[in-house]
Amino acid sequence: MNTYSENVHFIELDEKELILVGTAHVSSKSVDEVKQVIERERPDTVCIELCEGRYRNLTDNERWKNSNIIQIIKDGKAMLLLVNLILSSYQKRLAEQFNIKPGQEMMQGIASAKEVGAELCLADRDLQTTMMRLWRRFGWWGKLKLFFQLLLSMFMDEEMSEEELEKMKSSDMLTAALEDLSVSFPDIKSILIDERDQYLAQKIKEASGNKVVAVLGAGHIPGVKQELFLEHDLEALSQVPPPSPLSKVLGWGIPILILLLIASTFSVDRGAGIDQVAAWIIWNGSLAAIGALLAFAHPLSILTAMVASPITSLNPLLAAGWFAGLTEAIIRKPLVQDFENIAQDINSIKGFWNNKVTHILLVVALANIGSSLGAMLGGLEVIRHFLNTFL
């Protein structure tokens, strides 16, 4: 008989007993309930809503020491890492308000599983995969809106009541952070909730043993309960879709078009062609530099963004922010303590800007945004000069 709260759900499936524990990610009550359920039920396996990367983040305090910021920039992962850190800061600020360690209910699940001798199953999809699948669904404007929505969340310091905290049991932390965007972008719910419900359900079903306890954000409970009775392809849910053919065509087609328009104008009116080149360089360089400046980049990093942007905007495989960030990383090389202090520094705006690692990521992101805006406005100027020449 279920003597627990309404957040604990018992399901019989294929001779297995599945016990789903719905939690609020920053609730002390959830921590106590996770401990109580696992110790009483003594399951064969405990599934927790973590992927390998998030598990390491919670359990390995030394994880940042081995990070290579230059390699992160070269791999084009700076923006994704920055978004992840901003999301982490959102969760940590809420947790600090209630004197709770973020992810404590998951840590309790790990500890209790070990205590009762249960196997531990990391049941969530890799966070990078989830963010990349989300990123690929957005156009340029959607990505920009997503980034600034998250960045602005760092400036909000609203107090949350216990009642409001309990309401967060209707959504997990990632979804709560992106709730406003979900109105404009329905795909957010599909990727953050629906797909992960399917992934979690399949992992829970495949967990070893006849009795399984799953510790999940309560917002996943309704979906997981439904998806448990269906079959899902974990490999398909783990794939990052390649860029669409249209994006590849546009990525190379627009730069080629810009170059053709400039060459055509030069063939008729050399002065107008020079004006096109000047407009392209000025718009690209100045806005990329402004982006780096807004991130308080070193003067040489700002200059690098300015020089690189007119060139990188003609090559979809390159980005001005990468070069500005690499320059920043060389000049203001992060120390071991910067990596060690990331977890603490992301809790405040000042810390985010002062930490050399997160500061470099901001330089990359804001220089790239400035460069993209510059390419758009510079391209419009090239088109205007072309039309004035031939019409």
N, C-alpha and C positions, 0 to 999 in steps of 0.2 A: 504494500500500500504506500502511495506517495504521501509522505508526511512533510515534504519540503514546501517552499514557497511556490507561487505560480510561475516562477522563472525556471523551474526544473521540470523537464518533460521526459516521460518514459515511452519508448517505442519498441514494439516487437517486430523484427524483420528477419526472415530467413533463419529462424532459430537463434537469432542474436538478440540480446537486450541492449538497446541503445539508450543512453541517458544524456540528454542535452541540457547543459547548464547555461542559461542566458545571463550575461553579465553586462554591467556598465564599466567601461574601461578605466574609469577613475573613481570607482565606488568601493569603499571599505566593506560595505555589506556584501558585495559580490565576492570579495576575497574570502570572507568567512564562509560563505555558502559553498564555494569551490572546495575548500578544505573539508567541510562537513560531508559533502556528497562523496568525495573520493575515499575518505577514511571509512565511511559507513559501508559503501557499496563494494569497495576493494575490487575494482575492475581489472580485466586482463590488460587493457590498453587505455591510456588517456590521450585523447586528441586535443590539441590546443590550436587556436586560431593564430598561428604564427607560421611564417616561412623560414627557411634556413637563415636568410639575411637578418630578419627581424629577431630571430632567436639569438643570433650572435650579438646583435646590438644590446639585447637585454642581459646576456650572461657573460659577455667578454668586455671587461672594462679597458682592456689594452688594444681593442680592435683598431683604433685610429692611428696607433703608432706605426703600423705597417702600411698606411695609406700613402699613395704617391700622387700628389695634386697635379703634377705635370702630366702624368699618364692619364689621369681622369679627364683632363682638358683635351689631350690628344685623341682620346677615345670618343670625344663628343658627348660625355656623360655629365658635364658640369651643370647644365640646366636641370637635369633630372635629380642630381644629388642635392641641388639647392632647393628644389621643390620638396624633396623628402625631408630636408632639415627644417624647412619652414613648417611643414605639417607636424614634425616632432616638437617644435617649439610651442605650437598651439596646444598639443596634448600636455606638455610639461607645465605650462602656465595654469591649465585647469587643475592638474594634479597638485601643484603647489598650493593652490587656494584651499584645498581640503587636506593638506598635509599627507598626501598619498603618493607613493612612488608609481609613475606611469607603468602600465603593464603589470601591476602587482598581482592581479588575478591570474595572469598567465604564469608568472613566476611561482605563484602558489600551486597552480596545476602541475608545474614541473617538479616542485619540491614534494608534493603529496604523491605524485606518481612514483617517485623514487622511494618514498617512505613505505608504500604498500607493495613495492616490487612490481609495479605495472610497467608495461612497455610504453614509451613516449612516442607519439606520432605528431609530426609537424604537418598540420592538415591544410594550411592556407597556401594559395598560389603565391609564387615569388612576387614581391612588391614591385621590382623593376619591370617584370612582365606586365603586371596590371597597369603601371603608369605608362609603359610604352604602348600598350594597346589603347589606352585612353588618349595618349598624345597623338597617335596616328589617326584617330577619329576626328581630331580638330583641324580646322583650317588655320591659316596664319592669325586671323583675328581672334579665333577661339583660344589659341595658345597664349596670345598676348593678354587676353581678358583673364584667363586662368591664372597666369603668373601674377598679374597685378592684384587680382582678388586675394591671392594667398599672401602677397607682400603686404597689402594693406591690413591683413588680419594681425600682423605683428604690431601694428600701432594701436590696436584696440585692447583696452584693459578693463573690460566690463566684468563686474562681479556676478557670479552665478549662484543662485540659491540652491539649497538641497533639493527643493522640489523640481527646479529646472534640471538639476543633475540627474535625478531619477528619470526625467523625460528623455534623457539622452539614451536610455535603454532601447529606444525605438530606432536608433541608428548607431553605426560604429563610428569611431573617431575620424576616419578618413572621409566618410560620407558627410559627417557633421561639418567638417571643415570646408566641404565643397557644396553645401546644401543650396546656397543662393544660386550657384551656377547651374544646378540641376534643372532649374526652371527654363533656362535658355538652351541647355544642352541635355536632352533626354538620354543621350548615350551614356552620360555619367552613371546613371542608375543601372543601366544594362551591364556596364563593365565592372563597376565597383561593388554592386550588390548581386544582381542576377547571375552573372558568370561565376562569381566567387561562391554563391550559394550552391551552384552545381558542382564546383570543384570540391568544396568542403564536404558536401553530401557523399560524393564518390569516395573520397579519402576515408571518411568515417565508416562507410559500408565495407571498404576493403581492409580496415584495420583488423589485426589478428585478435583472436580470442572470441569467446561467446558473450562477454560483457564489456561494453565500451562506454566510457564517459567522454563527452566532448564539451570543452569549454569554449564558448562562442560569445561574441557580441550579440546582445539580445535582438538586435535588428536583423540578424541572420536567421533566427530561429524559425519564423514562419516559412521562409523560402526553403531552408534546409529540410524541414519536416516534409515539405511537398516533394522536393527533388530526391529524397531518399528512395522513393518508390519508382524512380526512373534511372536509366543508365546513361552515363556521360563519358565522353572521350577526354581523358585527362591530357593526352598529348595535344589534341586540337585546342583545348583551352589554354595550353601553355605556350602556344606559338605566338610570336609577334608578327603580325601581318606585314608584308613588305610595303614600301611606299606604292601608292596607286600609280598605274601607267600615266595617268593624267598629270600627277605631280612631277613625275620624271620628265615628261614632255615640257611642262611649264618651267621646271627647274633649269633645263638647258635651253629651251626655246626662247624664253624672254631675254636672257643675256645675248643670245645670237641675234635676236631681233634688234636689240639696242645697238649692237655693233654694226649691223647692216644699215640701220637708219643713219648712224653717224657717218659711215662710209658713203652712203648715197648722198647725204647732204654735202660732204666734203667735195664730192665729184662735181657738184653744181655751184656751190658757194662756200669757199674756204673759210670765210669769216663766220658764217653760220655754223659750220662744222666745229670750229674752235669754240664757239659759244656753247655748243652741245657738250663737248668734252669738259669745258670749264664747269658747266652746270652739274654734270655727273660727278665730277671730283668734289666740288664744293658741297653739294647736298650730302653725298655719301660721307665724305671726310668729316664735315662739321657735326653732323648728327651722331655719328659713331663716337666722335670725341666728346660730345656733350653727354652721351650715355656713360662713357668711362668717367667723366668728370663728376657726374651725379653719384657715382660709386666711390668718389674720393680716391680715384686711382692716382698712381705716381705720374708726374708730368711725362716721363718717357713712355708709360703705358698709354696715356692719352694720345701722345704723338703717334704711337704704333697703331692705335685704332684709326686715327685719322688717315694715315698713309695706307694701311691695309684695306680699308673698307671699299674704296673705288675698284680695287682689284678683286677682292673676295666676292663682291656682289655680282661679279661676272662668272663666278665658278660656284655652283651649288655644293661642291664638296668641301668648300672652305668657308670660314666665318671670321669676321674681323675680331669678334670677341675672344676667339681662341688665341689669336696672336697677342692681343692686349693682355689676356689673362696669363699667358706664358711669360710675357715681359714682366708683369707684376710679380709672378712667382719667382722669377730670377732675382729681381731687385729686392723684393721684400719676402725672402724665402721663409716659409713657415718653420717655426721651431717645433720640437717635440711637444712642448707644453701647449702649443696652439691646437695640436691634434688631441692632446689629452683633455683640454678644456672645452672642446666643442659641445659636449653634452650640457655643460653649465652655461656657456656663453650664448647658446641659441635661445635661452630663456628671456633675453632682453634685446632691445633694438641696439643699445650701445655695445653689448657684447657681440652681437651679430656683425656689426660694422668693424669692431676693433680686432676680433679674431682674424688672423691673417688668412686662414683657410677659407672661412665663409666670405671674407672680404674679396678674395680672389674670385670666388664663384659669382659674387655680385658684379664684379668688373666684367667678367665674361658675359653674364646675362644682359646687363644694361648696355654694354657696347654692342652686342648683337642686335638688341632691340633698336638702338639708334641707327645702326647700319641698315637694318631692314626698312625703317622709315625713310632713311636717306635714299635708298635704292628706289623706293616707290616715287618719292618726289623728284628725284633726279631723272628717273625714267619718263615721268610726265613732262619734264622740261625738254628732254631730248625729242619727244614726240611733238611738242609744241613748235620747236624750232624747225623740225622736219616739215610739218604742215605749213608753216609760214613760208618756207622756202619753195615748196612745190605747188602751193595753192594760190 
